[in-house]
Amino acid sequence: MIVKIFGLVDLCAALLILALLLGLPPILQLSLFFGGVLFMKSFFLLTGDALSAVDLISSVIIFITLFFTPWAWLMWVCSLMLMSKGVASFF
């Protein structure tokens, strides 16, 4: 059950990154929440989960978008990787 919740967080964070990419103004509370949750999920990298690096990079990108605009291709890659992780966790 917890894996599905983590997958839902991945999907919502991917939608947030896509919204930022498409020019919607960032919502501070959502950006801080999903950035923090993804950063906490990235600690699974210490246990050997290699895909947690995507969580770490995505959380850093979400925090950076509060002040700067990162490269578009990097945001696309991170959002698509988060989407694929989120969908895979439901099966």
Buried (B, 14 or more C-beta within 10 A) or exposed (E): EEEEEBBEBBBBBBBBBBBBBEEEEBEEEBBBBBBEBBBEBBEBBEEEEEBBEBBBBBBBBBBBBEEEEBEEEBBEBBBBBBBBBBEEBEE
